[in-house]
Every structure is written in structure tokens, then in C-alpha cells.
Amino acid sequence: MVSAEAARNVVGIIGNVISFGLFLSPLPTFVHILKKKAVEQFSPIPYLATLLNCMLWVFYGLPFVHPNSILVVTINGTGLLLESIYLTIFFLYSPKELRMKVAKILAGELAFMAVVVAVVLTVGHTHDMRSLVVGILCVIFGTCMYASPLSVMKLVIQTKSVKYMPFWLSLAGFLNGVCWTAYALLKFDVFVTIPNGLGAIFGFLQLLLYACYCRCNPEEKVGVEKAEVEMA
């Protein structure tokens, strides 16, 4: 019979694969940005939120904070690298005002992370204390990461178009949330369960919204109406 630990490791490996897919899912968006040489109405918030989330989870999974969490460290370290690349591209092709906004948020995230590391290593003298403090922060900012596309969902409802809500990012976010929730429940870890459970819910809502508006294209509708007027 397969032990709970072995099952957890298998689910964790699957979670790493899905998470890697999640981190790669914005590629079509950034290929589009590179071709257009402009970020248009794409939001940097999901990538900034994911970057901070990855930094926190890498710190959480380190042996001197939460031992035996190597799978958490490997995938979030990979995510940290990819999100840095995405934000570099976003920064290069943003207008000056948005570029300054991204730079300020990024500077704030790095300063915040430096404070967290310093406080945890200074005040937390046991693994349990360090895991508690960093785990709570991971819950808060992990939830923010999964909730970050809500602003894009609002835009989808307003414009009745899914142009600025990438399908693959939504699907990968949903699958990632489901898989890591299962991983956390096999050997209960509340800090992994809460943000990923919410991530599964948010991902499902995004997919539902995509299904509702994927066939709507206001620009094409306007073009058809204009052609009909010209023919009349």
C-alpha cells in the first residue's frame, strides 16, 4: 500500500509540473508584447504579485525555515526567475508613467522581503516559529497572487471581451490550485492549503467568465455594424 508521504511526493512532483506550466502560461502574452512593442492594456499586477509570492515561498521552503520542503523551493525558484524575465519585458515596453509605477512596486517588494528575512532570522529561534511567521505571509500574499486577475475579470465584464485575460494563465492557475491543495491535504499544511484552495476557486471563476465571453468580440461586432451601415 502506498504511504501518505509517497503519495504526497508524487502529487508534489505533479504540482511542480503544473506550476511550471502556470509560470510559462504568460508566454503568448509576452510574445504579443514583443511583437507590438507595447503592453497595451495588459496589467503588470499578476506578475508583480506572483514575483513576491515566489520569493516568500522560496524562503518558506528553505531548510532553516521549514525543513523537508525542497519541492516548494525548486518550483518557486523557477517561478522567480521567469517572473523576473516577464517583468523586465513589461518594464521595457511600458509607457513612462506605468514604468515608474512598476519600478516603485518592485522596489517596495524587495524592501519588504529584506525586512521579512531580517526579522524572521533574528526573532524566530525555532523552525516552528519561523514557519508560522513566513507561512502566514505566504497565505496572505499567495491569496493576493491568485486574486490579482480580478481586476482583469472586471475589464472582461465591462468590455465583454476576453482579449486581456489569457486563457492558459487562468487554466494553469486553476489546475495549480487544485494540485497543491491536494498536496497540502495529504500531510496537512494549513499555509499551503488556504491560498491554493482559494486559487482553485478564483481559477474556476476565471474559466467560467472566459466561457461566457470567449465568443464575444465587440471590435468585430462594431466592424460588422459599420459595414452594414455603409451598404445601406
Secondary structure, DSSP 8 states (H G I E B T S, - for coil): ---HHHHHHHHHHHHHHHHHHHHHTTHHHHHHHHHHTS-TT--SHHHHHHHHHHHHHHHHHSTTTSSS-HHHHHHHHHHHHHHHHHHHHHHHTS-HHHHHHHHHHHHHHHHHHHHHHHHHHHH--SHHHHHHHHHHHHHHHHHHHHHTTHHHHHHHHHHT--TTS-HHHHHHHHHHHHHHHHHHHHTT-HHHHHHHHHHHHHHHHHHHHHHHHTT--HHHHHHHHHHHHHH-
